[in-house]
């Protein structure tokens, strides 16, 4: 009987059982039916292994746990026999692979005291991808899928611990959304991708040398997409070293009678439908979030770019820079923030009230999410900023102190040494740099306020850090600005020169990966904080962030994150601290509760309330 996609599972199991046709793997066969990884352990280990599966649900989606000594699996397949119905089995003794066998009949007596676990398999979603018009390269090439051991560790339970194993399929970049959506809808087959992009971010060195399966060829425009893999169960057996255990041979799955039952992405609620975004090209890295979360962050973006001061800032707006920045920050573990625009060169201090509030708001939320945060600013302003941060802690604006740093250009490698451990570009100290209302270097090397006054003598060369970061893999950057002369806004400098007053002179020449344009820069900092909260409360994004491992955040976690967010009360308090230290409104130089000539009440307070309403809608009354 020929082996085809239309072969029924029962017929396939009979072919395997009777040795009618040699079969190297089950990819692309009996399309549309769930396939299963198999792990068989002594009954004394069964409870711990089941708990291990529950704790690591993406690589180990549990389809069925057998009774002790049970050969069949009635919920999954009729007339099945786990001793004979996989094309090949692995035999492990004390965690060591001792042989590969065609069946387990010779071990029937031992199996009477053992429990079989049937775990979901990514082969199950391949037909759904093909129906959606996505090429499945391993099937096209007649190969087993590539499987890799990663540097990510599964959550330990009892004696079971091991690295995560993933499958990799090359996918055309324009198909990433549909791939994420189709596979997310089949959680029993591992669900959506756990990583898209550079394999080194998972600790994978060479896609041509998989630990299991075959290398698969890429076509132009393909991106490597990784799913959690049930061969993680094989790794768990090897690491836990049971006296005797059996597994399927990777790629040689047990085929069930269950159809994959994938829903159409068109019928799924936005909260359950992922969207993909490229967040860095060096290294190439994509992230995901639900459509519902993306929609809310776009609402934040639209609020933050409002222009009550009528500065014409909308011409610099680039859609979705906020969501990309928030996604990149969500993946970061260590963030460096810079602010400080000494526009008031005739006053001491020369700083303005735009920038520091947004910087502190971002820092508070990043800290609540468990990330390391530091602020770098001008040496001459360090003492003042230390006092401001201390006051902010005492008044409850921020919970934990933020380290304050300065940077001086002491030589050609100063920026690399500041950003990287031992000056090694392969060991970055920070994953992401954020500039918010930070004076940016123009093309002539000077720093200008909006009136074209050169304030270079008041500004340290922090731009050099952003320039250096652009060539260091693993560091991404964000610039938040409201005029085009701020650090990072070099990404839109052509628009600044064409549309902003004095743009040809003042335009910042230094780019960031993401240029977040706002009506007032503080609003961009607030929007980032709220966006990070939304992402980390998004199950789709959080699952991707954790590679499908571990447990979701607790209610206490989410409460701590919410408590870190800006409020009208906290921001008014922080603004009063700035005024105490002589920091003035940017446009008017007023020493008052004012930013960029706009009074805190009603303008800024209203923006904060609206950002909060998008992020934390009031509970419905019943």
HELIX and SHEET records of a PDB file:
HELIX    1   1 UNK A    9  UNK A   18  1                                  10    
HELIX    2   2 UNK A   43  UNK A   55  1                                  13    
HELIX    3   3 UNK A  105  UNK A  107  5                                   3    
HELIX    4   4 UNK A  108  UNK A  111  1                                   4    
HELIX    5   5 UNK A  122  UNK A  125  5                                   4    
HELIX    6   6 UNK A  126  UNK A  131  1                                   6    
HELIX    7   7 UNK A  137  UNK A  140  1                                   4    
HELIX    8   8 UNK A  173  UNK A  175  5                                   3    
HELIX    9   9 UNK A  176  UNK A  184  1                                   9    
HELIX   10  10 UNK A  187  UNK A  189  5                                   3    
HELIX   11  11 UNK A  199  UNK A  202  5                                   4    
HELIX   12  12 UNK A  232  UNK A  240  1                                   9    
HELIX   13  13 UNK A  265  UNK A  267  5                                   3    
HELIX   14  14 UNK A  270  UNK A  272  5                                   3    
HELIX   15  15 UNK A  291  UNK A  304  1                                  14    
HELIX   16  16 UNK A  313  UNK A  316  5                                   4    
HELIX   17  17 UNK A  321  UNK A  331  1                                  11    
HELIX   18  18 UNK A  356  UNK A  368  1                                  13    
HELIX   19  19 UNK A  379  UNK A  381  5                                   3    
HELIX   20  20 UNK A  382  UNK A  394  1                                  13    
HELIX   21  21 UNK A  414  UNK A  419  1                                   6    
HELIX   22  22 UNK A  421  UNK A  423  5                                   3    
HELIX   23  23 UNK A  456  UNK A  458  5                                   3    
HELIX   24  24 UNK A  463  UNK A  469  1                                   7    
HELIX   25  25 UNK A  490  UNK A  492  5                                   3    
HELIX   26  26 UNK A  493  UNK A  499  1                                   7    
HELIX   27  27 UNK A  503  UNK A  506  1                                   4    
HELIX   28  28 UNK A  521  UNK A  536  1                                  16    
HELIX   29  29 UNK A  539  UNK A  545  1                                   7    
HELIX   30  30 UNK A  555  UNK A  564  1                                  10    
HELIX   31  31 UNK A  568  UNK A  580  1                                  13    
HELIX   32  32 UNK A  600  UNK A  604  3                                   5    
HELIX   33  33 UNK A  605  UNK A  615  1                                  11    
SHEET    1   A 6 UNK A  62  UNK A  65  0                                        
SHEET    2   A 6 UNK A 114  UNK A 120 -1                                        
SHEET    3   A 6 UNK A  33  UNK A  42 -1                                        
SHEET    4   A 6 UNK A 244  UNK A 248 -1                                        
SHEET    5   A 6 UNK A  89  UNK A  93 -1                                        
SHEET    6   A 6 UNK A  96  UNK A 101 -1                                        
SHEET    1   B 4 UNK A  62  UNK A  65  0                                        
SHEET    2   B 4 UNK A 114  UNK A 120 -1                                        
SHEET    3   B 4 UNK A  33  UNK A  42 -1                                        
SHEET    4   B 4 UNK A 254  UNK A 259 -1                                        
SHEET    1   C 6 UNK A 146  UNK A 153  0                                        
SHEET    2   C 6 UNK A 163  UNK A 172 -1                                        
SHEET    3   C 6 UNK A 222  UNK A 228 -1                                        
SHEET    4   C 6 UNK A 195  UNK A 197 -1                                        
SHEET    5   C 6 UNK A 284  UNK A 290 -1                                        
SHEET    6   C 6 UNK A 274  UNK A 281 -1                                        
SHEET    1   D 6 UNK A 403  UNK A 405  0                                        
SHEET    2   D 6 UNK A 372  UNK A 376  1                                        
SHEET    3   D 6 UNK A 334  UNK A 340  1                                        
SHEET    4   D 6 UNK A 432  UNK A 438  1                                        
SHEET    5   D 6 UNK A 476  UNK A 481  1                                        
SHEET    6   D 6 UNK A 514  UNK A 517  1                                        
SHEET    1   E 2 UNK A 594  UNK A 595  0                                        
SHEET    2   E 2 UNK A 598  UNK A 599 -1                                        
END                                                                             
